Amino acid sequence: MAIRNQASGLDIVATVIRQDGRWARLHNDAYFARAACANFTHDHGLGAPG
């Protein structure tokens, strides 16, 4: 996963193919990605002021 911090937010790129060549599990990934982004933003003080 690559994370780049910009003034407008974060860009995340993740592969969906595992190292063994099989597709990664994608069930509920939108929920987990949203939570991971929120945690990262909070932990690193990148949230909107206020």
C-alpha contacts under 8 A as a table, 3 or more apart, distances in Angstrom:
res1	aa1	res2	aa2	distance
1	M	12	I	6.61
1	M	13	V	5.43
1	M	14	A	4.69
1	M	15	T	7.30
2	A	11	D	7.74
2	A	12	I	5.66
2	A	13	V	5.38
2	A	14	A	7.00
3	I	10	L	6.49
3	I	11	D	5.68
3	I	12	I	5.04
3	I	13	V	7.10
4	R	10	L	5.69
4	R	11	D	5.49
4	R	12	I	7.13
5	N	9	G	6.16
5	N	10	L	4.98
5	N	11	D	7.03
6	Q	9	G	5.17
6	Q	10	L	6.04
6	Q	11	D	7.99
15	T	18	R	7.60
16	V	23	W	5.80
16	V	24	A	5.14
16	V	25	R	7.95
16	V	26	L	7.88
17	I	21	G	5.92
17	I	22	R	5.73
17	I	23	W	4.57
17	I	24	A	5.50
18	R	21	G	5.34
18	R	22	R	5.43
18	R	23	W	5.95
18	R	24	A	5.66
19	Q	22	R	7.46
26	L	29	D	5.30
28	N	31	Y	5.44
28	N	32	F	6.48
29	D	32	F	5.03
29	D	33	A	5.79
30	A	33	A	5.15
30	A	34	R	6.05
31	Y	34	R	5.27
31	Y	35	A	6.30
32	F	35	A	5.11
32	F	36	A	6.04
33	A	36	A	5.04
33	A	37	C	6.06
34	R	37	C	5.22
34	R	38	A	6.18
35	A	38	A	5.10
35	A	39	N	6.13
36	A	39	N	5.12
36	A	40	F	6.09
37	C	40	F	5.09
37	C	41	T	5.99
38	A	41	T	5.13
38	A	42	H	6.12
39	N	42	H	5.15
39	N	43	D	5.95
40	F	43	D	5.12
40	F	44	H	6.09
41	T	44	H	5.47
41	T	45	G	6.00
41	T	46	L	4.88
41	T	47	G	5.67
42	H	45	G	5.21
42	H	46	L	6.34
42	H	47	G	6.17
43	D	46	L	7.90
